Amino acid sequence: MTKYLAGFLIAIFLAGLTPSLFSLAATSQEERAALEQQLAELEAQIAKDQATIELYQKQGKSLQGEISGLNARINKLNLQIKAIGLSLARLDKEIVENKSQIKVTEDKLELNKTALYRLLRDMYEKDRAGLVEVLLKNPRISDFFNNVNNSLSIQGNLALTVDTVTNLRGRLIVEKEDLAEKRSDAARLKAAHDAQQKTLQGTKQEKATILAVTKGQESKYQDIVKQTKKTAAQIRSRLFELLGGGSLTFEKAYDFAKFAEQATGIRAAMILAVLDRESALGQNVGKCGYKTAMHPTRDIPSFLALVAALGINPDTITVSCANADGAYGGAMGPAQFIPSTWNLYKDKVADITGHSPASPWNNGDAFVATALYLKDASRGCDAIYSKKLDVERCAAAKYYAGGNWRRHLWGYGERVVIRAQQFQNDINDISS
């Protein structure tokens, strides 16, 4: 009886998703396709507003141009907020699906554990009876071999059930990590949504202030432009706050970025924008030890090998923390690379900077690593977008969220390209 029960349970558990979950998956695919279409339409509208903004920027500073540019920015921000909201809605649906799948896996695991317990109990009872005793209890030789075959069948089912339990446990770990990442991603999207809302309000206020102060007079507007223009000395001495903690003068940060630009072709302003703390949206950086923050198999071994090569006590290093949703942290230094990603770039960084081994806590190495990552990301973005600004936005989103970059195109990605333009203006001022 037990072997048939075990076989029946295993057949059910290995069968995969239930019909209701197949229906759910089909519905989700339709919803995703609809959301993708809406996002594509929004991106087309955003591109039109961006073209308007660029047009007025090329025309030079004038009151009418500034007001028209601000109106275009307001329209663009409204569309971006809507795009972020759509991405967040899709992610929320994925989280619901993820939770449902975890429940299915947990149920399968529990039933398999029950089957495993019964098989182990039967094995124990069979093992207690020796072959001689079984032979005496079964005078017919055919009955004896039937009992032996039953015992072998139980052992086979036991091995299969153990394998199933092991696989289900592994799947459950992956599914729970995936859920934690999605929850973390949702939190970042909400932060981006809030940040864009604040930017929108600030842009509206900027427009209102300009109109109030100038009273529509071009001469008054030009006076404001002169008063607010920073000198080259002020720009050079201003502090540049690094994403992973710490600060440099802008001049020194630009020197690092310029070196990385020469080595990789990624413009210095873009590197500065990615490393700038203002684009980080409040990430949790540099406050935790590696034991509690890092992924135990993906990152801790690489981290320990790295600090050993650098001659650093790992217990003295702080890295980004795991978050409340359970997603792992462990990002290191100004560029916020996790150890497994740093491993992919450390040799290339060493070839460029001459530091062997390269260190994620060295500013020069960190700037180069950021540029190398952006260069690799840009190659994939080139196949999707034709305009440089769009490619940079895409590359920044990939730097921030990896394969989930599309969710962060109009949050983090947009913040970086705007910040890059501000840094480019500063670079132009100190280079002229």
C-alpha positions in Angstrom: 0.0 0.0 0.0 2.8 2.4 1.0 4.6 2.1 -2.3 1.4 2.9 -4.3 0.8 5.9 -2.0 4.3 7.2 -2.4 4.2 6.7 -6.2 0.8 8.5 -6.3 2.1 11.4 -4.3 5.3 11.8 -6.3 3.3 11.7 -9.6 1.1 14.6 -8.3 4.0 16.6 -6.9 6.1 16.3 -10.0 3.2 17.2 -12.3 3.9 21.0 -11.8 1.4 23.7 -11.7 -2.3 23.2 -11.1 -4.8 24.2 -13.9 -5.9 27.2 -12.0 -2.3 28.5 -11.9 -2.0 27.9 -15.6 -5.0 30.1 -16.1 -3.5 32.7 -13.8 -0.2 32.6 -15.8 -2.2 33.1 -19.1 -4.1 36.1 -17.6 -0.8 37.6 -16.3 0.8 37.4 -19.7 -2.1 39.3 -21.3 -2.0 41.9 -18.5 1.8 42.2 -19.0 1.4 42.7 -22.7 -1.2 45.4 -22.1 1.1 47.2 -19.7 4.0 47.0 -22.1 1.8 48.6 -24.7 0.9 51.4 -22.4 4.5 52.0 -21.4 5.6 52.1 -25.0 2.9 54.8 -25.7 4.0 56.8 -22.7 7.7 56.6 -23.8 6.7 58.0 -27.2 5.0 60.9 -25.5 7.9 61.5 -23.2 10.3 61.5 -26.1 8.3 64.4 -27.7 8.5 66.4 -24.5 12.2 65.7 -24.3 12.7 67.0 -27.8 10.9 70.2 -26.9 13.1 70.7 -23.8 16.3 70.1 -25.9 15.0 72.6 -28.5 14.6 75.4 -25.9 18.0 74.5 -24.3 19.7 75.0 -27.6 18.1 78.4 -28.1 19.9 79.9 -25.1 18.6 81.5 -22.0 15.5 83.6 -22.4 12.4 84.1 -20.3 10.0 82.7 -22.9 12.3 79.8 -23.6 12.7 79.0 -19.8 8.9 79.0 -19.3 8.2 76.9 -22.3 11.0 74.5 -21.3 9.5 74.3 -17.8 6.1 73.5 -19.2 7.6 70.7 -21.3 9.4 69.4 -18.2 6.2 69.4 -16.2 4.4 67.4 -18.9 7.3 65.0 -19.1 7.4 64.5 -15.3 3.6 63.8 -15.3 4.1 61.1 -17.9 7.1 59.7 -16.1 5.2 59.4 -12.9 2.4 57.6 -14.8 5.1 55.2 -16.3 6.5 54.4 -12.9 3.0 53.8 -11.6 2.4 51.3 -14.4 5.7 49.5 -13.7 4.8 49.4 -10.0 1.3 48.0 -10.8 2.9 45.2 -12.9 5.4 44.4 -10.2 2.6 44.2 -7.6 0.9 41.6 -9.8 4.1 39.6 -10.1 4.5 39.7 -6.3 1.0 38.2 -5.9 1.9 35.5 -8.5 5.1 34.8 -6.7 3.3 34.4 -3.4 0.9 31.9 -5.0 3.7 29.8 -6.4 5.5 29.8 -3.0 2.3 28.5 -1.4 2.1 25.7 -4.1 5.7 24.7 -3.5 5.3 24.8 0.3 2.2 22.5 0.0 4.1 20.1 -2.2 7.0 20.1 0.1 4.8 19.3 3.1 3.1 16.4 1.4 6.4 15.0 0.2 7.8 15.2 3.7 4.7 13.2 4.9 5.3 10.6 2.2 9.0 10.5 3.2 8.1 9.9 6.8 5.9 7.0 5.9 8.5 5.4 3.7 11.1 5.7 6.4 8.7 4.1 8.8 8.1 1.2 6.5 11.8 0.8 5.8 12.5 0.7 9.6 9.8 -2.0 10.0 11.2 -4.0 7.1 14.8 -3.7 8.4 13.7 -5.0 11.8 12.7 -8.3 10.2 15.8 -10.2 8.9 15.8 -12.3 5.8 15.7 -15.6 7.7 12.7 -14.4 9.7 10.9 -13.3 6.5 11.7 -16.7 4.9 10.2 -18.6 7.9 7.1 -16.4 7.9 6.7 -17.0 4.1 7.1 -20.8 3.5 6.3 -20.4 -0.2 9.4 -19.1 -2.0 7.3 -16.8 -4.2 5.9 -15.0 -1.2 9.4 -14.5 0.1 10.6 -12.9 -3.1 7.5 -10.7 -3.2 8.4 -9.3 0.2 12.0 -8.7 -0.9 10.7 -6.9 -4.1 8.4 -4.8 -2.0 11.4 -3.8 0.2 13.4 -2.8 -2.8 10.5 -0.9 -4.2 10.2 1.1 -1.0 13.9 1.9 -1.1 13.5 3.1 -4.7 10.5 5.3 -3.8 12.5 6.6 -0.8 15.4 7.7 -3.0 13.0 9.4 -5.4 11.1 11.2 -2.6 14.3 12.4 -0.9 15.3 13.8 -4.3 11.9 15.5 -4.7 12.1 17.0 -1.2 15.6 18.3 -1.9 14.6 19.9 -5.2 11.5 21.4 -3.7 13.5 22.9 -0.9 15.9 24.4 -3.4 13.0 25.8 -5.5 11.4 27.3 -2.4 14.6 29.1 -1.4 14.9 30.6 -5.0 11.2 31.6 -5.0 11.5 33.3 -1.6 14.7 35.1 -2.7 12.9 36.2 -5.8 9.9 37.5 -3.8 12.3 39.4 -1.5 14.0 41.0 -4.5 10.6 42.0 -6.0 9.5 43.5 -2.7 12.7 45.4 -2.5 12.3 46.6 -6.1 8.7 47.7 -5.3 10.0 49.8 -2.4 12.6 51.4 -4.7 9.9 52.1 -7.3 7.7 53.8 -4.7 10.7 55.9 -3.6 11.3 56.9 -7.2 7.6 57.7 -7.6 7.7 59.9 -4.5 10.9 61.6 -5.7 9.4 62.4 -9.1 6.4 63.9 -7.4 8.6 66.2 -5.4 10.6 67.1 -8.5 7.3 67.9 -10.2 6.2 70.2 -7.4 9.6 71.8 -7.4 9.5 72.4 -11.1 6.0 74.0 -10.8 7.3 76.2 -8.0 10.3 77.2 -10.0 8.0 78.3 -12.8 5.8 80.3 -10.4 8.8 81.9 -8.8 10.3 83.0 -12.1 7.0 84.5 -13.3 6.5 86.3 -10.0 10.0 87.7 -9.8 10.4 88.8 -13.4 6.8 89.9 -13.9 7.3 88.8 -17.6 10.2 91.1 -18.2 13.2 89.7 -20.1 15.7 92.1 -18.5 14.8 91.0 -15.0 15.2 87.3 -16.0 18.7 88.0 -17.4 19.7 89.6 -14.1 18.6 86.4 -12.3 20.7 84.3 -14.7 23.8 86.3 -13.9 23.3 86.2 -10.2 22.8 82.5 -10.0 25.7 81.5 -12.3 28.4 79.8 -10.3 32.1 80.6 -10.8 34.6 78.0 -11.8 36.3 78.2 -8.4 33.0 77.6 -6.6 32.3 74.5 -8.8 35.8 73.0 -8.3 35.7 73.4 -4.5 32.2 72.1 -4.0 31.9 68.7 -2.3 31.0 65.7 -4.4 29.1 63.2 -2.2 29.8 59.6 -3.2 27.1 57.0 -3.5 28.8 54.5 -1.2 29.8 57.1 1.4 32.5 59.7 1.7 33.1 62.9 -0.3 35.7 64.5 -2.6 36.0 68.0 -4.0 34.2 68.2 -7.4 37.6 68.9 -9.0 39.1 65.7 -7.6 36.0 63.6 -8.5 36.1 65.0 -12.0 39.8 64.0 -12.3 38.9 60.4 -11.5 35.9 60.4 -13.9 38.0 62.0 -16.6 40.6 59.2 -16.3 37.8 56.6 -16.5 36.3 58.3 -19.5 39.6 58.2 -21.4 39.9 54.5 -20.6 36.3 53.4 -21.5 34.7 56.1 -23.6 31.9 56.7 -21.1 31.6 60.4 -20.5 32.8 61.8 -17.2 29.5 63.5 -16.4 27.6 60.2 -16.7 30.1 58.5 -14.4 29.8 61.3 -11.8 26.0 61.1 -12.0 25.9 57.4 -11.3 28.3 57.7 -8.3 26.6 60.8 -6.9 24.7 60.2 -3.7 21.8 62.4 -4.9 20.8 59.8 -7.5 20.8 56.9 -5.0 17.2 57.5 -3.7 18.3 56.8 -0.1 19.9 53.4 -0.6 21.1 51.7 2.6 24.8 51.7 2.2 27.9 50.9 4.3 26.3 50.1 7.7 26.4 46.3 8.1 28.8 43.5 8.4 29.2 40.9 5.6 27.9 38.0 7.7 24.3 39.4 8.0 24.2 41.3 4.7 25.6 39.2 2.0 24.2 36.3 0.0 25.9 33.2 1.7 26.8 31.3 -1.4 26.9 33.9 -4.2 28.9 36.7 -2.5 30.5 35.7 0.9 33.2 33.4 -0.6 34.1 36.0 -3.2 34.2 38.7 -0.5 36.5 36.7 1.7 38.8 36.0 -1.2 38.9 39.7 -2.1 39.7 41.0 1.4 42.3 38.3 1.9 44.0 39.4 -1.3 43.9 43.0 -0.1 45.1 42.1 3.4 42.0 43.5 5.0 40.3 42.0 8.1 36.7 41.3 6.8 35.2 42.1 10.2 36.4 45.7 9.9 34.5 46.3 6.6 30.9 47.6 6.4 28.8 46.9 3.4 25.2 47.8 2.3 22.6 46.1 4.5 20.0 43.5 3.6 16.6 45.1 3.7 13.5 44.4 5.7 12.0 42.3 2.9 14.8 39.9 3.0 16.7 40.9 -0.1 20.5 40.6 0.4 22.8 43.6 0.5 26.6 43.4 0.5 27.4 46.2 -1.9 31.0 47.6 -1.4 32.6 51.0 -1.7 31.8 54.1 -3.7 30.5 52.2 -6.8 28.4 49.8 -4.7 29.4 46.6 -6.4 28.4 43.3 -4.8 31.4 40.8 -4.6 30.2 38.5 -7.4 29.9 41.5 -9.8 33.2 43.0 -8.7 34.8 39.6 -9.6 33.7 40.1 -13.2 35.5 43.5 -13.5 38.4 43.4 -11.1 41.0 42.2 -13.6 39.9 44.8 -16.2 40.0 47.5 -13.5 43.5 46.4 -12.5 44.7 46.5 -16.2 43.5 50.2 -16.4 44.5 51.6 -13.0 47.6 49.4 -12.4 46.3 48.4 -8.9 46.7 44.7 -8.5 44.5 43.5 -6.9 41.9 46.2 -7.6 39.9 47.4 -4.6 36.3 48.5 -4.6 37.2 50.8 -1.7 39.8 52.7 -3.8 38.2 55.7 -5.5 40.2 55.4 -8.7 39.3 51.7 -9.0 35.6 52.4 -8.2 35.3 55.1 -10.9 36.8 52.8 -13.5 34.6 49.9 -12.5 31.5 52.0 -12.8 32.6 53.2 -16.3 33.3 49.6 -17.4 29.9 48.4 -16.2 28.1 51.3 -18.0 30.1 50.5 -21.1 28.9 46.9 -21.1 25.3 48.0 -20.3 25.4 50.6 -23.1 26.2 47.9 -25.7 22.8 46.2 -24.9 21.1 49.6 -24.9 22.5 50.5 -28.3 20.4 47.7 -29.8 17.2 49.2 -28.4 17.7 53.0 -28.6 19.3 55.3 -31.1 19.6 58.6 -29.2 22.6 58.9 -26.8 20.4 60.3 -24.0 18.1 57.2 -24.2 21.1 54.9 -24.2 22.5 56.6 -21.1 19.2 56.4 -19.3 18.9 52.7 -20.2 22.5 52.0 -19.1 22.0 53.8 -15.8 18.8 51.8 -15.1 20.8 48.6 -15.8 23.5 49.7 -13.4 20.8 50.2 -10.7 18.6 47.2 -11.3 20.3 44.7 -13.6 17.8 42.6 -15.6 14.9 44.6 -14.1 16.1 47.8 -15.6 12.9 48.7 -17.5 11.1 49.2 -14.2 13.6 52.0 -13.3 14.0 53.7 -16.6 11.9 56.8 -15.6 12.9 56.7 -11.9 16.6 56.2 -11.3 17.6 56.2 -15.0 16.0 59.6 -15.6 17.5 61.1 -12.4 20.9 60.1 -13.6 20.7 61.6 -17.0 19.3 64.9 -15.5 22.1 64.9 -13.0 24.6 64.1 -15.7 23.5 67.2 -17.7 24.0 69.3 -14.5 27.5 67.9 -14.1 28.2 68.5 -17.8 27.3 72.1 -17.4 29.7 72.3 -14.4 32.4 70.6 -16.4 31.9 73.0 -19.3 32.2 76.0 -16.9 35.5 74.8 -15.3 37.0 73.8 -18.7 36.2 77.0 -20.5 
